[in-house]
Amino acid sequence: MLSEALLVSAPGKVILHGEHAVVHGKVALAVALNLRTFLRLQPHSNGQVCLNLPNIGIKRAWDVARLQLQDTSFLGQGDASAPPAELAEKLKEAVGLPEDCADPERAAVLTFLYLYLCICRKQRALPSLDITVWSKLPPGAGLGSSAAYSVCMAAALLTACEGIPNPLQDGKSTGRWTVEDLELINKWAFQGERMIHGNPSGVDNAVSTWGGALRYQQGKISPLKRPPALKILLTNTKVPRSTKALVAGVRSRLLKELIDMNQHHLNALGVGHALLDQLCHVTRAHGLHSKLTGAGGGGCGITLLRPDLEPPEVEAVKQALRNCGFDCWETSIGAPGISVHAPASLDAAVRQALGGL
């Protein structure tokens, strides 16, 4: 069992093309976003497992001995045989999660408990841990925040319980796992995503695990060896939406009136939004091109920044978007996937958010 604190991070994602087509077996092109989720895992001996999520103001703790006594055989071996809704209900009952627990908290807690119980029960006794997760990714915006959470959780728990080795070498600031270990992390992260989304495509957890750029189709991942180095503006319309509901809506329409329509016409699929149209209009006025990313229905859009743009031009676009009430970040795509860090390699804001390292 791990004896020292473990620090990991995983990137968010944007989908350049195929955000809804991927659920129906078509190709999606996804890239890792240089905004990350960070997790700190600290082993201790107080007989509790604690989960701290400062982004949403959640802190929960469970008695390890009580969890050890629960019958969790219904969890299986981490496969996809049982329906996620059925697993979630049984898990809620086993751990005594209140019925009035809000959606973001319920999803985060159930994902954590599922991964903790499945991965760590191979130990002689469930470990006593303190886990803090903090993210630069806005939740519910189509940027893969839940996948980054699941990937971080899977990597940290697998490493803590010696399912995979810690790849951080002495004197190094960061480390990456082997291909074989990344495949195991991705497998468990996908099961965590099922607890949140029900029937995810797997593309979000894959790009968060591997990083860079991926071609994804029907579960098959093809990394792009030379992904383009692109700077983008990422704009959050701050319109909340449910990926699960939007995916279901598209499926319903594909079975009816849109069967003959081009699947890339996202507005025709009913996943556009007036504020996404406004985003495109504002950036077009500055000679730039934008599109929604993720499930749509609000959430985020991306704007390609040409290499010849001068900083004042970029600032003018950002200000115009902020004047619309949007949040806007200048960032890049093609970030590395799940990584482990030495504390000194993280910036002060991250260290403070994770507990003042």
C-alpha positions as CSV (number, residue, x, y, z in Angstrom):
1,M,0.0,0.0,0.0
2,L,1.2,3.5,-0.9
3,S,2.7,5.3,2.1
4,E,3.1,8.9,0.7
5,A,0.8,11.4,-0.9
6,L,0.1,10.8,-4.6
7,L,-0.6,13.7,-7.0
8,V,-2.2,13.0,-10.4
9,S,-3.8,15.1,-13.1
10,A,-5.8,14.5,-16.3
11,P,-6.9,16.9,-19.1
12,G,-10.3,17.8,-20.3
13,K,-11.2,17.5,-23.9
14,V,-12.8,19.1,-26.9
15,I,-14.3,17.3,-29.8
16,L,-13.5,18.9,-33.1
17,H,-15.9,16.8,-35.1
18,G,-18.4,14.0,-34.5
19,E,-19.6,14.8,-31.0
20,H,-23.0,13.0,-31.5
21,A,-22.1,10.8,-34.5
22,V,-19.6,8.9,-32.2
23,V,-22.5,7.5,-30.1
24,H,-24.0,6.0,-33.3
25,G,-20.8,4.3,-34.5
26,K,-19.3,7.1,-36.6
27,V,-15.9,8.7,-36.3
28,A,-15.1,11.5,-33.7
29,L,-11.9,13.5,-33.6
30,A,-11.1,14.5,-30.0
31,V,-8.2,16.4,-28.6
32,A,-6.9,16.9,-25.0
33,L,-7.5,20.4,-23.6
34,N,-4.8,22.2,-21.7
35,L,-7.2,22.6,-18.7
36,R,-6.7,19.9,-16.1
37,T,-8.3,18.1,-13.1
38,F,-6.0,17.4,-10.2
39,L,-6.3,14.8,-7.5
40,R,-4.3,14.3,-4.2
41,L,-4.5,11.0,-2.5
42,Q,-3.1,10.8,1.1
43,P,-3.0,7.4,2.9
44,H,-3.7,7.6,6.7
45,S,-4.8,5.4,9.6
46,N,-7.9,7.1,11.1
47,G,-10.2,4.4,9.9
48,Q,-12.0,6.6,7.4
49,V,-12.1,7.2,3.6
50,C,-12.7,10.9,2.9
51,L,-13.7,12.6,-0.3
52,N,-13.2,16.4,-0.6
53,L,-14.5,18.2,-3.7
54,P,-13.8,22.0,-3.1
55,N,-15.1,23.0,-6.6
56,I,-18.7,22.1,-5.5
57,G,-18.3,22.4,-1.7
58,I,-18.6,18.7,-0.9
59,K,-16.8,16.8,1.8
60,R,-17.9,13.3,2.8
61,A,-16.4,10.6,4.9
62,W,-17.2,6.9,5.4
63,D,-16.1,4.4,8.1
64,V,-13.8,1.9,6.4
65,A,-14.8,-1.0,8.7
66,R,-18.5,-0.4,7.9
67,L,-17.8,-0.4,4.2
68,Q,-15.8,-3.6,4.6
69,L,-18.9,-5.3,6.1
70,Q,-21.2,-4.4,3.2
71,D,-22.0,-7.0,0.6
72,T,-20.6,-5.5,-2.6
73,S,-20.7,-8.7,-4.7
74,F,-23.2,-7.0,-7.0
75,L,-20.3,-4.8,-8.3
76,G,-18.9,-7.7,-10.2
77,Q,-15.4,-7.4,-11.6
78,G,-15.6,-4.0,-13.1
79,D,-17.2,-5.2,-16.3
80,A,-20.1,-3.7,-18.2
81,S,-22.6,-6.5,-17.6
82,A,-24.9,-4.9,-15.1
83,P,-26.9,-1.8,-16.0
84,P,-25.3,1.3,-14.4
85,A,-28.7,2.5,-13.0
86,E,-29.1,-0.8,-11.2
87,L,-25.6,-0.6,-9.8
88,A,-26.0,2.9,-8.7
89,E,-29.2,2.1,-6.8
90,K,-27.7,-0.9,-5.0
91,L,-24.6,1.2,-4.2
92,K,-26.7,4.0,-2.8
93,E,-28.4,1.5,-0.6
94,A,-25.2,-0.2,0.5
95,V,-23.5,3.0,1.6
96,G,-26.5,4.9,2.8
97,L,-26.4,7.8,0.4
98,P,-29.3,10.2,1.2
99,E,-32.1,10.4,-1.4
100,D,-32.0,14.2,-1.4
101,C,-28.4,14.2,-2.5
102,A,-28.0,16.7,-5.4
103,D,-27.1,15.4,-8.9
104,P,-23.5,16.6,-9.1
105,E,-22.7,15.3,-5.6
106,R,-24.5,12.0,-6.2
107,A,-22.7,11.3,-9.5
108,A,-19.2,12.2,-8.0
109,V,-19.8,10.2,-4.8
110,L,-21.1,7.1,-6.5
111,T,-18.3,7.1,-9.1
112,F,-15.7,7.4,-6.3
113,L,-17.3,4.7,-4.2
114,Y,-17.7,2.4,-7.2
115,L,-14.0,2.7,-8.1
116,Y,-12.8,2.6,-4.5
117,L,-14.7,-0.6,-3.7
118,C,-14.0,-2.4,-7.0
119,I,-10.3,-1.5,-7.2
120,C,-9.3,-1.6,-3.5
121,R,-11.3,-4.7,-2.3
122,K,-8.4,-6.9,-3.5
123,Q,-6.5,-5.6,-0.5
124,R,-6.6,-7.5,2.7
125,A,-8.6,-4.6,4.1
126,L,-10.0,-1.5,2.5
127,P,-7.5,1.3,2.8
128,S,-8.0,4.5,4.9
129,L,-7.5,7.4,2.5
130,D,-8.1,11.1,2.1
131,I,-8.8,12.2,-1.5
132,T,-9.1,15.8,-2.7
133,V,-10.1,16.6,-6.3
134,W,-9.9,20.1,-7.7
135,S,-10.4,21.1,-11.4
136,K,-9.9,24.0,-13.7
137,L,-12.6,22.5,-15.9
138,P,-16.1,23.9,-15.5
139,P,-18.6,21.1,-14.9
140,G,-21.4,20.3,-17.3
141,A,-19.9,22.3,-20.1
142,G,-19.0,19.5,-22.5
143,L,-15.3,19.6,-21.7
144,G,-15.0,16.1,-20.2
145,S,-14.8,17.1,-16.6
146,S,-16.5,13.9,-15.4
147,A,-14.1,11.8,-17.5
148,A,-11.0,13.7,-16.1
149,Y,-12.4,13.0,-12.6
150,S,-12.9,9.3,-13.3
151,V,-9.5,9.0,-15.0
152,C,-7.7,10.7,-12.0
153,M,-9.6,8.5,-9.6
154,A,-8.9,5.3,-11.4
155,A,-5.2,6.1,-11.8
156,A,-4.7,7.1,-8.2
157,L,-6.6,4.2,-6.7
158,L,-4.9,1.6,-8.9
159,T,-1.5,3.1,-8.0
160,A,-2.3,3.3,-4.2
161,C,-3.5,-0.3,-4.2
162,E,-0.5,-1.5,-6.3
163,G,-2.6,-2.5,-9.3
164,I,-0.1,-0.5,-11.3
165,P,3.3,0.9,-10.3
166,N,4.0,4.6,-9.6
167,P,5.9,5.8,-12.7
168,L,7.3,9.0,-11.0
169,Q,11.1,8.6,-10.8
170,D,13.3,10.3,-8.2
171,G,14.3,13.8,-9.3
172,K,11.6,14.0,-12.0
173,S,8.7,16.5,-12.0
174,T,6.2,14.3,-13.8
175,G,5.7,10.7,-14.9
176,R,3.5,8.8,-17.3
177,W,2.4,5.2,-17.1
178,T,3.1,2.4,-19.6
179,V,0.7,1.7,-22.5
180,E,-0.5,-1.4,-20.6
181,D,-1.1,0.5,-17.4
182,L,-2.9,3.3,-19.3
183,E,-5.2,0.7,-20.9
184,L,-6.1,-0.5,-17.4
185,I,-6.7,3.1,-16.2
186,N,-8.9,3.7,-19.2
187,K,-10.9,0.6,-18.6
188,W,-11.7,1.5,-15.0
189,A,-12.4,5.2,-15.9
190,F,-14.9,4.1,-18.5
191,Q,-16.8,2.1,-15.7
192,G,-16.7,5.3,-13.6
193,E,-18.2,7.2,-16.5
194,R,-21.0,4.7,-16.8
195,M,-22.0,5.5,-13.2
196,I,-22.4,9.2,-14.3
197,H,-23.7,9.0,-17.9
198,G,-25.3,5.6,-18.3
199,N,-24.2,4.9,-21.8
200,P,-21.0,6.9,-22.6
201,S,-19.2,6.5,-25.9
202,G,-15.8,6.1,-24.1
203,V,-14.2,8.9,-26.1
204,D,-14.0,11.4,-23.1
205,N,-12.1,9.0,-20.8
206,A,-9.9,7.8,-23.7
207,V,-8.6,11.3,-24.6
208,S,-8.2,12.1,-20.9
209,T,-6.2,9.0,-20.4
210,W,-4.0,9.1,-23.5
211,G,-3.9,12.9,-24.2
212,G,-2.9,14.4,-27.6
213,A,-5.4,13.8,-30.4
214,L,-7.5,10.7,-31.0
215,R,-9.6,9.3,-33.8
216,Y,-12.4,7.3,-32.1
217,Q,-14.9,4.9,-33.6
218,Q,-16.9,2.1,-32.0
219,G,-14.5,1.8,-29.1
220,K,-11.4,1.7,-31.4
221,I,-8.8,4.4,-30.6
222,S,-6.3,5.6,-33.2
223,P,-3.9,8.2,-31.8
224,L,-2.8,10.9,-34.3
225,K,1.0,10.8,-34.4
226,R,1.3,14.4,-35.4
227,P,-1.6,16.4,-34.0
228,P,-1.7,20.0,-35.1
229,A,-0.4,22.6,-32.5
230,L,-3.5,24.8,-32.3
231,K,-4.3,27.7,-30.0
232,I,-8.0,28.2,-29.4
233,L,-10.4,30.4,-27.5
234,L,-12.6,28.3,-25.3
235,T,-15.9,30.0,-24.5
236,N,-18.4,28.8,-21.9
237,T,-22.0,30.0,-22.6
238,K,-22.8,29.0,-19.1
239,V,-26.0,27.4,-20.3
240,P,-26.3,24.1,-18.3
241,R,-27.3,20.9,-20.1
242,S,-27.4,17.2,-19.7
243,T,-25.2,15.1,-22.0
244,K,-27.3,12.0,-21.2
245,A,-30.6,13.8,-22.1
246,L,-29.2,15.4,-25.3
247,V,-27.7,12.1,-26.5
248,A,-31.1,10.4,-25.9
249,G,-32.8,13.2,-27.8
250,V,-30.5,12.8,-30.8
251,R,-31.1,9.0,-30.8
252,S,-34.9,9.6,-30.8
253,R,-34.6,12.0,-33.7
254,L,-32.4,9.7,-35.7
255,L,-35.0,7.0,-35.5
256,K,-37.6,9.5,-36.8
257,E,-37.5,12.6,-39.0
258,L,-33.7,13.2,-39.2
259,I,-32.6,9.8,-40.5
260,D,-31.7,11.2,-43.9
261,M,-30.1,14.4,-42.6
262,N,-26.4,14.9,-42.3
263,Q,-25.3,14.0,-38.8
264,H,-22.7,16.7,-38.8
265,H,-25.4,19.4,-38.9
266,L,-25.6,19.8,-35.2
267,N,-28.3,22.5,-35.1
268,A,-30.5,20.2,-37.2
269,L,-29.9,17.5,-34.6
270,G,-31.5,19.8,-32.0
271,V,-28.4,20.3,-29.9
272,G,-27.7,23.9,-30.8
273,H,-28.6,26.9,-28.7
274,A,-29.2,30.6,-29.3
275,L,-26.2,31.6,-27.2
276,L,-24.0,29.2,-29.3
277,D,-25.3,31.0,-32.4
278,Q,-24.4,34.3,-30.7
279,L,-20.9,33.1,-30.0
280,C,-20.4,32.1,-33.7
281,H,-21.8,35.5,-34.8
282,V,-19.5,37.5,-32.5
283,T,-16.3,35.7,-33.5
284,R,-17.3,35.8,-37.2
285,A,-17.4,39.6,-36.9
286,H,-13.7,39.3,-36.0
287,G,-12.9,37.0,-39.0
288,L,-12.8,33.9,-36.8
289,H,-14.7,30.6,-37.0
290,S,-16.4,28.8,-34.1
291,K,-18.4,25.7,-33.4
292,L,-20.0,24.0,-30.4
293,T,-18.1,21.2,-28.7
294,G,-19.5,18.3,-26.7
295,A,-23.2,17.5,-26.4
296,G,-24.4,21.0,-27.3
297,G,-27.6,22.5,-26.0
298,G,-25.4,25.2,-24.4
299,G,-22.1,24.4,-22.8
300,C,-19.0,25.4,-24.7
301,G,-17.8,26.5,-28.1
302,I,-14.3,26.6,-29.5
303,T,-12.8,29.3,-31.8
304,L,-9.7,28.6,-33.8
305,L,-7.0,31.3,-33.4
306,R,-5.0,31.8,-36.5
307,P,-1.2,31.9,-36.0
308,D,-1.1,35.4,-37.6
309,L,-3.4,37.0,-35.0
310,E,-1.8,39.7,-32.9
311,P,-2.4,39.7,-29.1
312,P,-4.6,42.9,-29.2
313,E,-6.9,41.2,-31.8
314,V,-7.2,38.1,-29.5
315,E,-8.0,40.4,-26.6
316,A,-10.7,42.2,-28.6
317,V,-12.5,39.0,-29.3
318,K,-12.2,37.8,-25.7
319,Q,-13.7,41.1,-24.5
320,A,-16.5,40.9,-27.0
321,L,-17.4,37.5,-25.8
322,R,-17.2,38.6,-22.1
323,N,-19.5,41.4,-23.0
324,C,-22.1,38.8,-23.9
325,G,-21.8,37.3,-20.4
326,F,-19.6,34.4,-21.5
327,D,-16.5,33.0,-19.7
328,C,-13.6,32.8,-22.1
329,W,-10.1,31.2,-21.9
330,E,-7.2,31.4,-24.3
331,T,-5.7,27.9,-24.2
332,S,-4.3,25.1,-26.5
333,I,-5.1,21.5,-27.4
334,G,-3.0,18.4,-27.6
335,A,-2.1,18.3,-23.8
336,P,-0.6,15.1,-22.3
337,G,-2.9,12.6,-20.7
338,I,-3.1,11.3,-17.2
339,S,0.2,12.1,-15.3
340,V,1.7,11.8,-11.9
341,H,3.4,14.8,-10.4
342,A,6.0,15.8,-7.8
343,P,4.4,18.5,-5.5
344,A,7.0,21.2,-6.5
345,S,6.0,20.8,-10.2
346,L,2.4,22.1,-9.5
347,D,1.7,25.9,-9.4
348,A,0.8,27.5,-6.2
349,A,-2.9,27.8,-6.9
350,V,-3.2,24.1,-7.5
351,R,-1.2,23.2,-4.4
352,Q,-3.4,25.5,-2.3
353,A,-6.6,24.0,-3.7
354,L,-5.4,20.5,-2.9
355,G,-4.7,21.3,0.7
356,G,-1.8,23.7,0.8
357,L,1.0,21.3,-0.3
